[in-house]
Amino acid sequence: MSFVIKRLGIEDAAAYRAIRLEALTNHPEAFVSTPEGFAQKSDDEIRQTLETLTIFGAVLPDRRLGGINAFLRNEGLKEQHRGWMIQVYVRPEHRGSGMAQVLVEHLAEYAKHHVLQIHLGVWSENIPAIKLYKRLGFETYGTEPRYLFVNGRFIDEHLMVRFLDKAPIESDQE
């Protein structure tokens, strides 16, 4: 499968809106935002998001987005060394293709020039994502119990970090 990773801009607003809404609809347990709340965002709010966050997309030959992820740098003077990888989503037909790995590696390469470490939160039951993150050098440092309440059940979230000023430890451990 062929795709190119690019930073999304305001010209990508419609494509970003579509894939983000799909992610929120298909995986409510994985995101804080709700599809209903996101669907109500104006075009100006979507453009503002694209200007505020650093959002990467895996662009397919037909120009559709196969996946996205976003980088958010902490702004406080004492925490500028930290950033977050958020909004990670790959469409089901592209899972297992290596797209998620390339998106994460691309974000990490970008983040290296801005922060010393990347944090993320991942649903504790999302085993494929956890395995990928561990393989790419992320380590679990805690679990936030009952992080979300979705569809009548509590969702725990693992907190993970990758230190960019250290060599990643490749591991297939769970």
C-alpha positions as a Python dict, from the first residue, in 0.01 Angstrom:
ca = {
    (1, 'M'): (0, 0, 0),
    (2, 'S'): (122, 341, -90),
    (3, 'F'): (74, 653, 120),
    (4, 'V'): (256, 972, 210),
    (5, 'I'): (271, 1132, 555),
    (6, 'K'): (209, 1506, 555),
    (7, 'R'): (122, 1774, 803),
    (8, 'L'): (-240, 1869, 754),
    (9, 'G'): (-329, 2231, 689),
    (10, 'I'): (-650, 2426, 664),
    (11, 'E'): (-694, 2303, 306),
    (12, 'D'): (-736, 1953, 458),
    (13, 'A'): (-1021, 2056, 689),
    (14, 'A'): (-1291, 1846, 518),
    (15, 'A'): (-1075, 1532, 509),
    (16, 'Y'): (-969, 1582, 871),
    (17, 'R'): (-1330, 1636, 982),
    (18, 'A'): (-1437, 1313, 809),
    (19, 'I'): (-1167, 1087, 955),
    (20, 'R'): (-1186, 1239, 1304),
    (21, 'L'): (-1563, 1193, 1314),
    (22, 'E'): (-1518, 834, 1196),
    (23, 'A'): (-1264, 770, 1474),
    (24, 'L'): (-1489, 916, 1743),
    (25, 'T'): (-1792, 722, 1615),
    (26, 'N'): (-1617, 387, 1574),
    (27, 'H'): (-1408, 399, 1892),
    (28, 'P'): (-1578, 606, 2164),
    (29, 'E'): (-1372, 422, 2425),
    (30, 'A'): (-1047, 560, 2281),
    (31, 'F'): (-1116, 933, 2285),
    (32, 'V'): (-1236, 1196, 2530),
    (33, 'S'): (-1428, 1387, 2262),
    (34, 'T'): (-1769, 1262, 2153),
    (35, 'P'): (-1887, 1232, 1793),
    (36, 'E'): (-2187, 1452, 1876),
    (37, 'G'): (-1971, 1730, 2018),
    (38, 'F'): (-1723, 1710, 1732),
    (39, 'A'): (-1998, 1710, 1468),
    (40, 'Q'): (-2120, 2044, 1606),
    (41, 'K'): (-1784, 2215, 1550),
    (42, 'S'): (-1793, 2491, 1294),
    (43, 'D'): (-1560, 2500, 996),
    (44, 'D'): (-1372, 2782, 1170),
    (45, 'E'): (-1321, 2563, 1478),
    (46, 'I'): (-1187, 2280, 1262),
    (47, 'R'): (-946, 2520, 1088),
    (48, 'Q'): (-838, 2652, 1431),
    (49, 'T'): (-765, 2295, 1543),
    (50, 'L'): (-552, 2239, 1234),
    (51, 'E'): (-360, 2558, 1309),
    (52, 'T'): (-319, 2490, 1683),
    (53, 'L'): (-221, 2123, 1675),
    (54, 'T'): (41, 1962, 1458),
    (55, 'I'): (-172, 1699, 1283),
    (56, 'F'): (-21, 1444, 1049),
    (57, 'G'): (-215, 1242, 796),
    (58, 'A'): (-137, 932, 593),
    (59, 'V'): (-252, 1047, 250),
    (60, 'L'): (-351, 772, 7),
    (61, 'P'): (-310, 793, -372),
    (62, 'D'): (-679, 888, -403),
    (63, 'R'): (-608, 1179, -160),
    (64, 'R'): (-819, 1032, 118),
    (65, 'L'): (-670, 1004, 467),
    (66, 'G'): (-595, 651, 581),
    (67, 'G'): (-490, 760, 929),
    (68, 'I'): (-403, 1056, 1149),
    (69, 'N'): (-222, 1150, 1466),
    (70, 'A'): (-151, 1482, 1634),
    (71, 'F'): (121, 1639, 1844),
    (72, 'L'): (56, 1884, 2124),
    (73, 'R'): (344, 2048, 2309),
    (74, 'N'): (301, 2147, 2671),
    (75, 'E'): (330, 2525, 2694),
    (76, 'G'): (412, 2589, 3059),
    (77, 'L'): (767, 2705, 3124),
    (78, 'K'): (836, 2407, 3352),
    (79, 'E'): (686, 2150, 3117),
    (80, 'Q'): (793, 2260, 2767),
    (81, 'H'): (1014, 1953, 2745),
    (82, 'R'): (701, 1736, 2719),
    (83, 'G'): (463, 1674, 2434),
    (84, 'W'): (162, 1453, 2372),
    (85, 'M'): (68, 1226, 2087),
    (86, 'I'): (-310, 1243, 2058),
    (87, 'Q'): (-590, 1163, 1813),
    (88, 'V'): (-423, 846, 1685),
    (89, 'Y'): (-647, 663, 1438),
    (90, 'V'): (-599, 437, 1137),
    (91, 'R'): (-898, 330, 931),
    (92, 'P'): (-981, -41, 973),
    (93, 'E'): (-886, -134, 616),
    (94, 'H'): (-533, -3, 673),
    (95, 'R'): (-464, -164, 1011),
    (96, 'G'): (-180, -412, 999),
    (97, 'S'): (-29, -237, 697),
    (98, 'G'): (242, -49, 887),
    (99, 'M'): (59, 283, 852),
    (100, 'A'): (23, 335, 1228),
    (101, 'Q'): (393, 267, 1282),
    (102, 'V'): (494, 516, 1013),
    (103, 'L'): (260, 781, 1159),
    (104, 'V'): (406, 733, 1509),
    (105, 'E'): (765, 735, 1383),
    (106, 'H'): (697, 1050, 1180),
    (107, 'L'): (549, 1226, 1481),
    (108, 'A'): (844, 1118, 1699),
    (109, 'E'): (1090, 1254, 1443),
    (110, 'Y'): (903, 1586, 1436),
    (111, 'A'): (878, 1596, 1817),
    (112, 'K'): (1254, 1541, 1856),
    (113, 'H'): (1305, 1899, 1744),
    (114, 'H'): (1060, 2039, 1999),
    (115, 'V'): (1055, 1824, 2315),
    (116, 'L'): (1254, 1563, 2507),
    (117, 'Q'): (968, 1321, 2563),
    (118, 'I'): (635, 1220, 2415),
    (119, 'H'): (345, 1107, 2632),
    (120, 'L'): (28, 928, 2526),
    (121, 'G'): (-278, 772, 2676),
    (122, 'V'): (-414, 445, 2537),
    (123, 'W'): (-722, 242, 2627),
    (124, 'S'): (-598, -42, 2849),
    (125, 'E'): (-775, -302, 2631),
    (126, 'N'): (-625, -182, 2300),
    (127, 'I'): (-360, -454, 2290),
    (128, 'P'): (-247, -397, 1926),
    (129, 'A'): (-179, -27, 1997),
    (130, 'I'): (0, -102, 2325),
    (131, 'K'): (223, -357, 2151),
    (132, 'L'): (304, -108, 1875),
    (133, 'Y'): (388, 169, 2119),
    (134, 'K'): (613, -62, 2324),
    (135, 'R'): (789, -180, 2009),
    (136, 'L'): (855, 186, 1922),
    (137, 'G'): (1013, 264, 2258),
    (138, 'F'): (719, 380, 2472),
    (139, 'E'): (703, 260, 2831),
    (140, 'T'): (395, 239, 3053),
    (141, 'Y'): (433, 454, 3365),
    (142, 'G'): (85, 429, 3505),
    (143, 'T'): (-280, 347, 3459),
    (144, 'E'): (-557, 591, 3516),
    (145, 'P'): (-849, 385, 3646),
    (146, 'R'): (-1199, 478, 3532),
    (147, 'Y'): (-1058, 744, 3300),
    (148, 'L'): (-1377, 748, 3091),
    (149, 'F'): (-1731, 620, 3129),
    (150, 'V'): (-1852, 500, 2789),
    (151, 'N'): (-2162, 303, 2697),
    (152, 'G'): (-2229, 202, 3056),
    (153, 'R'): (-1877, 91, 3148),
    (154, 'F'): (-1560, 241, 3287),
    (155, 'I'): (-1253, 263, 3065),
    (156, 'D'): (-903, 251, 3213),
    (157, 'E'): (-623, 431, 3031),
    (158, 'H'): (-254, 340, 3030),
    (159, 'L'): (-15, 634, 3032),
    (160, 'M'): (300, 584, 2827),
    (161, 'V'): (612, 786, 2757),
    (162, 'R'): (900, 774, 2512),
    (163, 'F'): (1216, 962, 2602),
    (164, 'L'): (1354, 1110, 2282),
    (165, 'D'): (1693, 1189, 2435),
    (166, 'K'): (1751, 816, 2496),
    (167, 'A'): (1773, 531, 2246),
    (168, 'P'): (1439, 350, 2222),
    (169, 'I'): (1428, 0, 2362),
    (170, 'E'): (1265, -229, 2108),
    (171, 'S'): (1050, -487, 2280),
    (172, 'D'): (758, -714, 2204),
    (173, 'Q'): (667, -748, 2572),
    (174, 'E'): (314, -674, 2679),
}
